[in-house]
Amino acid sequence: MAQLTEQTRMAAINTAATQSASTIPVKELVAPPRYPAVPLTDRKLKITVLSGGQSTEREVSLKSGRAVAEALRSLGHTVYLADINPDQLEALDLQVDMVFIALHGAFGEDGRLQQLLEDRGIIYCGSDACASALAMDKVAAKKRFVEAGVPTPRFDVVTPGRVDEALRFWSAPVVLKPVSEGSSVDCVIALDQPTFASELRRLADCYGQCLIEEYIKGPELTVGILGGEALPPIQIRTKRPFYNYEAKYLDNDTEYLFDVDLPAAVLDRIRSLSLKAHEALGCRDFSRIDWMVDERTHRPYVLEANTIPGFTDHSLLPKAAQRTGLGFAELCQRIVTLTCQRGSGAPGGLNQTGG
């Protein structure tokens, strides 16, 4: 009898609890309020700067990485500077808010590193894997320029088996270059037919294919793109035959001119076309677009897009940003801000409030 009485009492308690539950104020049912997380763009971050690698642009990349790391540290960010290559990926295991890529050439600029970061859901600066691969392939990029209505010099791609055919079709002067190298590595201006023939064979044999490009005589310009805006054009003057690796990174007498001796309408058109070229490739955040301008007609011709341009004291994107009043540290911060505002765009990636 005592056991039945206890069961009756518990049943009555449960019934009362069920009936009273609907009368509890809603505000007492919800979890305590949480303060909103501080957006990545408004706080100091943990950033990995990737540089070095194994490409022909390794030394330049190391310089870029050191400069970027120093600039970001000066702004109060916690920075890990890493020398990375396809067989040494430990730096990607660091728990950080984002990755700043300062890795030029193969692996860093051809989409492979970007794909690795996307697969891991890591936020990183610059163009995505597809756009990076497209820009690195000069032939694929030129085809996209043509489709978008951006003028580019006539071109052909020659394999070792097509060298004789190409020599019958093309005549010097021409420009010869590898399809997927940066910093003008192995770029040759062949002013006569013997040089054309020997260099075409050498490059086709060395790389498996060689890009032949129409030679445009005239001033060389470059236009930086930052956050969807075309920066002021820079004219490049060098005492060398053209703006090669040595002129870019070693010479101290290479001139970078903002007072370009071209009509304002031509410069405005080049800036507009630079943004169009950037968008045609699907680039984002920043890039640098290189141009030749015919000295007779003033017609501009796009050469290529650089998705990870240099960040050294000789580099052109920082010079163009400086022209607008954006110092080097501020340029790096602007890229960080653009990156964090966008997020990774990858499933499982960090959002604007961090991991």
C-alpha positions as CSV (number, residue, x, y, z in Angstrom):
1,M,0.0,0.0,0.0
2,A,2.9,2.3,0.9
3,Q,4.5,1.6,-2.6
4,L,1.2,2.5,-4.4
5,T,1.0,5.8,-2.4
6,E,4.5,6.7,-3.5
7,Q,3.7,6.0,-7.2
8,T,0.6,8.1,-7.0
9,R,2.6,11.0,-5.5
10,M,5.2,10.9,-8.3
11,A,2.6,10.8,-11.0
12,A,0.9,13.8,-9.5
13,I,4.3,15.7,-9.5
14,N,4.9,14.8,-13.1
15,T,1.5,15.9,-14.1
16,A,1.9,19.2,-12.4
17,A,5.3,19.8,-14.0
18,T,3.9,19.2,-17.5
19,Q,0.9,21.5,-17.0
20,S,3.1,24.3,-15.6
21,A,5.8,24.1,-18.3
22,S,3.9,26.1,-20.8
23,T,3.5,29.0,-18.3
24,I,7.3,29.6,-17.9
25,P,8.3,32.9,-19.7
26,V,10.1,32.4,-22.9
27,K,13.0,34.6,-21.8
28,E,13.7,32.1,-19.0
29,L,13.9,29.2,-21.5
30,V,16.5,30.6,-23.9
31,A,20.3,30.4,-23.4
32,P,22.1,33.4,-21.8
33,P,23.0,36.1,-24.3
34,R,26.4,35.9,-26.1
35,Y,28.4,38.9,-27.1
36,P,29.0,38.9,-30.9
37,A,32.4,37.7,-32.0
38,V,34.9,40.4,-33.2
39,P,35.2,40.2,-37.0
40,L,38.6,39.2,-38.4
41,T,38.9,42.6,-40.0
42,D,38.7,44.4,-36.6
43,R,41.3,42.5,-34.6
44,K,44.9,41.3,-34.7
45,L,45.3,38.0,-36.5
46,K,47.4,34.9,-36.7
47,I,48.8,34.8,-40.2
48,T,51.1,32.3,-42.0
49,V,53.2,33.9,-44.8
50,L,54.2,31.3,-47.3
51,S,57.3,32.0,-49.4
52,G,60.4,30.3,-51.0
53,G,59.5,27.1,-52.8
54,Q,61.5,25.4,-55.5
55,S,60.7,27.5,-58.6
56,T,63.1,29.7,-60.5
57,E,61.7,32.6,-58.6
58,R,62.6,31.2,-55.2
59,E,65.0,34.0,-54.1
60,V,62.5,36.7,-55.1
61,S,59.8,34.9,-53.2
62,L,61.9,34.7,-50.0
63,K,62.5,38.4,-50.2
64,S,58.7,39.0,-50.7
65,G,57.9,36.8,-47.7
66,R,60.3,38.6,-45.4
67,A,59.0,42.0,-46.4
68,V,55.3,40.9,-46.0
69,A,56.0,39.3,-42.6
70,E,57.8,42.3,-41.3
71,A,55.0,44.6,-42.4
72,L,52.3,42.5,-40.8
73,R,54.2,42.2,-37.6
74,S,54.6,46.0,-37.5
75,L,50.8,46.2,-37.5
76,G,50.5,43.9,-34.5
77,H,49.6,40.6,-36.2
78,T,51.2,37.3,-35.1
79,V,53.1,36.1,-38.1
80,Y,54.6,32.7,-39.0
81,L,57.0,32.9,-41.9
82,A,57.4,29.6,-43.7
83,D,59.4,28.3,-46.6
84,I,57.1,25.8,-48.3
85,N,57.3,23.3,-51.2
86,P,55.1,20.4,-52.4
87,D,57.1,18.0,-50.2
88,Q,57.2,20.2,-47.1
89,L,53.6,21.2,-46.1
90,E,53.9,21.3,-42.3
91,A,53.2,25.1,-42.4
92,L,49.6,24.4,-43.5
93,D,49.0,22.6,-40.2
94,L,49.4,25.7,-38.1
95,Q,46.1,27.0,-36.6
96,V,45.8,30.5,-38.1
97,D,43.2,33.0,-39.2
98,M,44.5,33.2,-42.8
99,V,47.4,32.5,-45.1
100,F,49.2,35.2,-47.0
101,I,50.8,33.7,-50.2
102,A,54.1,35.3,-51.3
103,L,55.1,32.3,-53.3
104,H,55.9,33.1,-56.9
105,G,56.1,30.8,-59.9
106,A,55.4,27.1,-60.0
107,F,53.4,25.6,-57.1
108,G,52.7,29.0,-55.5
109,E,51.1,30.7,-58.4
110,D,49.8,27.9,-60.6
111,G,46.8,26.9,-58.5
112,R,48.3,23.8,-56.8
113,L,48.9,25.6,-53.5
114,Q,45.5,27.3,-53.7
115,Q,43.8,24.0,-54.2
116,L,45.5,22.5,-51.2
117,L,44.3,25.4,-49.1
118,E,40.8,25.2,-50.4
119,D,40.7,21.4,-49.7
120,R,41.7,22.2,-46.1
121,G,39.1,25.1,-45.8
122,I,41.9,27.7,-45.1
123,I,41.4,31.3,-45.9
124,Y,44.1,32.7,-48.2
125,C,44.8,35.8,-50.1
126,G,44.7,36.3,-53.9
127,S,43.1,34.4,-56.7
128,D,41.5,31.0,-56.3
129,A,42.9,27.8,-57.8
130,C,41.2,28.0,-61.1
131,A,42.1,31.6,-61.8
132,S,45.7,31.0,-60.7
133,A,46.1,28.1,-63.0
134,L,44.6,30.0,-65.9
135,A,46.8,33.1,-65.4
136,M,50.0,31.0,-65.1
137,D,49.3,29.3,-68.4
138,K,50.2,32.1,-70.8
139,V,48.4,30.5,-73.8
140,A,45.2,29.7,-71.9
141,A,45.2,33.3,-70.5
142,K,45.8,34.8,-74.0
143,K,42.8,32.8,-75.3
144,R,40.6,34.2,-72.5
145,F,41.8,37.7,-73.3
146,V,40.8,37.3,-76.9
147,E,37.4,36.0,-75.8
148,A,37.0,39.0,-73.6
149,G,38.0,41.5,-76.2
150,V,41.3,42.5,-74.6
151,P,44.0,43.0,-77.3
152,T,47.0,40.7,-77.0
153,P,49.9,40.1,-79.5
154,R,49.5,37.4,-82.1
155,F,50.9,34.1,-80.8
156,D,51.6,30.5,-81.5
157,V,52.6,27.5,-79.4
158,V,55.4,25.3,-80.8
159,T,56.4,21.8,-79.8
160,P,59.8,20.3,-80.8
161,G,58.1,18.6,-83.7
162,R,56.7,21.9,-85.1
163,V,59.8,24.0,-85.0
164,D,60.5,23.8,-88.8
165,E,56.9,24.7,-89.6
166,A,57.0,27.7,-87.3
167,L,60.2,29.0,-88.8
168,R,58.5,29.0,-92.2
169,F,55.5,30.8,-90.9
170,W,57.1,33.4,-88.5
171,S,59.9,35.9,-89.2
172,A,62.0,37.8,-86.7
173,P,61.7,40.0,-84.7
174,V,59.6,37.8,-82.4
175,V,59.4,37.2,-78.6
176,L,60.0,33.7,-77.3
177,K,59.1,32.5,-73.8
178,P,58.1,29.4,-71.8
179,V,54.3,28.9,-71.5
180,S,54.4,28.8,-67.7
181,E,57.3,30.6,-66.2
182,G,57.3,34.0,-64.5
183,S,59.8,36.9,-63.9
184,S,60.7,36.8,-67.6
185,V,62.7,33.6,-67.0
186,D,64.0,32.3,-70.4
187,C,62.2,35.1,-72.2
188,V,64.1,36.0,-75.5
189,I,63.6,38.8,-78.0
190,A,64.9,37.3,-81.2
191,L,65.7,40.2,-83.5
192,D,67.2,38.1,-86.4
193,Q,66.3,34.8,-88.0
194,P,69.4,32.8,-86.8
195,T,68.7,33.8,-83.2
196,F,65.0,33.0,-83.7
197,A,65.8,29.5,-85.0
198,S,68.3,28.5,-82.4
199,E,66.4,29.9,-79.4
200,L,63.1,28.4,-80.6
201,R,64.7,24.9,-80.8
202,R,66.3,25.4,-77.4
203,L,63.2,26.5,-75.6
204,A,60.9,23.9,-77.3
205,D,63.3,21.1,-76.3
206,C,63.8,22.5,-72.8
207,Y,60.2,23.0,-71.9
208,G,58.3,20.8,-74.3
209,Q,56.6,23.8,-75.9
210,C,57.5,27.4,-76.6
211,L,55.3,30.5,-77.0
212,I,56.0,32.6,-80.0
213,E,54.6,36.1,-79.7
214,E,54.4,39.0,-82.1
215,Y,57.1,41.6,-81.2
216,I,55.5,45.0,-80.2
217,K,58.0,47.8,-80.2
218,G,57.2,50.6,-77.8
219,P,56.9,51.4,-74.1
220,E,56.3,48.7,-71.5
221,L,53.6,49.5,-68.9
222,T,52.2,47.6,-65.9
223,V,49.0,48.2,-64.0
224,G,48.3,46.9,-60.5
225,I,44.8,45.8,-59.5
226,L,43.8,46.1,-55.9
227,G,40.3,45.3,-54.6
228,G,38.6,45.8,-58.0
229,E,40.4,49.1,-58.7
230,A,43.1,49.8,-61.3
231,L,46.1,51.6,-59.8
232,P,48.1,54.2,-61.7
233,P,50.0,52.8,-64.7
234,I,53.8,52.5,-64.4
235,Q,56.1,52.8,-67.4
236,I,59.3,50.7,-67.1
237,R,62.6,51.7,-68.6
238,T,65.7,49.6,-68.5
239,K,69.1,49.7,-70.1
240,R,68.8,46.0,-70.9
241,P,67.1,44.8,-74.1
242,F,63.8,44.3,-72.2
243,Y,62.5,44.1,-68.6
244,N,64.1,40.8,-67.7
245,Y,64.9,39.1,-64.4
246,E,68.0,41.1,-63.8
247,A,66.3,44.4,-64.6
248,K,63.4,43.5,-62.2
249,Y,65.3,42.4,-59.2
250,L,69.0,43.2,-59.5
251,D,69.5,46.5,-61.3
252,N,69.4,49.8,-59.5
253,D,69.1,51.9,-62.7
254,T,65.8,50.5,-63.9
255,E,63.3,53.4,-64.1
256,Y,59.7,53.3,-62.9
257,L,57.8,56.3,-64.3
258,F,54.3,57.5,-63.3
259,D,54.6,60.4,-65.7
260,V,54.0,58.3,-68.8
261,D,54.6,60.0,-72.2
262,L,51.3,58.8,-73.6
263,P,47.9,60.5,-74.1
264,A,45.6,60.5,-71.1
265,A,43.0,58.7,-73.1
266,V,45.4,55.8,-73.9
267,L,46.3,55.5,-70.2
268,D,42.6,55.5,-69.2
269,R,42.0,52.8,-71.7
270,I,44.9,50.7,-70.4
271,R,43.5,51.0,-66.8
272,S,40.1,50.0,-68.0
273,L,41.4,47.0,-70.0
274,S,43.6,45.9,-67.1
275,L,40.5,45.5,-64.9
276,K,38.8,43.7,-67.7
277,A,41.7,41.3,-68.1
278,H,41.8,40.7,-64.3
279,E,38.1,39.9,-64.4
280,A,38.3,37.8,-67.5
281,L,40.7,35.4,-65.7
282,G,38.5,35.3,-62.6
283,C,41.2,36.9,-60.5
284,R,40.4,38.4,-57.1
285,D,41.9,40.7,-54.4
286,F,44.9,41.8,-56.4
287,S,47.0,41.2,-59.5
288,R,49.4,43.0,-61.9
289,I,48.7,43.2,-65.6
290,D,51.6,43.8,-68.0
291,W,51.4,45.7,-71.3
292,M,53.2,46.7,-74.4
293,V,52.1,49.8,-76.3
294,D,52.8,50.2,-80.0
295,E,55.0,53.3,-80.4
296,R,53.3,54.2,-83.7
297,T,49.7,53.5,-83.1
298,H,49.5,53.7,-79.3
299,R,47.5,50.5,-79.4
300,P,48.0,48.6,-76.1
301,Y,48.6,44.8,-76.0
302,V,48.3,42.8,-72.8
303,L,51.1,40.3,-72.2
304,E,50.1,38.5,-69.0
305,A,48.5,38.7,-65.6
306,N,50.5,38.0,-62.4
307,T,48.3,36.7,-59.6
308,I,51.1,36.8,-57.0
309,P,53.2,39.8,-58.0
310,G,56.4,40.6,-56.1
311,F,56.5,42.3,-52.7
312,T,60.0,43.5,-52.7
313,D,61.5,47.0,-52.8
314,H,61.8,46.6,-56.6
315,S,58.2,45.4,-57.0
316,L,55.6,47.2,-59.0
317,L,52.3,46.6,-57.1
318,P,53.7,48.2,-53.9
319,K,55.1,51.2,-56.0
320,A,51.7,51.8,-57.6
321,A,49.9,51.5,-54.2
322,Q,52.4,54.0,-52.7
323,R,51.5,56.4,-55.5
324,T,47.9,56.4,-54.2
325,G,49.1,57.1,-50.6
326,L,49.0,53.4,-49.5
327,G,52.3,52.5,-47.8
328,F,53.7,48.9,-47.9
329,A,52.3,47.9,-44.5
330,E,48.9,49.5,-45.4
331,L,49.0,47.5,-48.7
332,C,49.5,44.3,-46.9
333,Q,46.7,45.1,-44.4
334,R,44.4,46.0,-47.3
335,I,45.0,42.6,-48.8
336,V,44.4,41.0,-45.4
337,T,41.1,42.9,-45.1
338,L,40.0,41.9,-48.6
339,T,40.7,38.3,-47.8
340,C,38.9,38.2,-44.5
341,Q,35.9,40.0,-45.8
342,R,35.6,37.4,-48.5
343,G,36.4,34.4,-46.4
344,S,37.6,31.1,-47.8
345,G,34.7,30.3,-50.1
346,A,35.3,26.7,-49.3
347,P,33.0,24.3,-47.4
348,G,34.0,24.2,-43.8
349,G,36.3,27.2,-44.2
350,L,36.6,29.9,-41.5
351,N,34.1,32.8,-41.6
352,Q,34.6,36.4,-40.8
353,T,34.6,35.8,-37.0
354,G,37.3,33.3,-37.0
355,G,37.5,29.6,-36.4
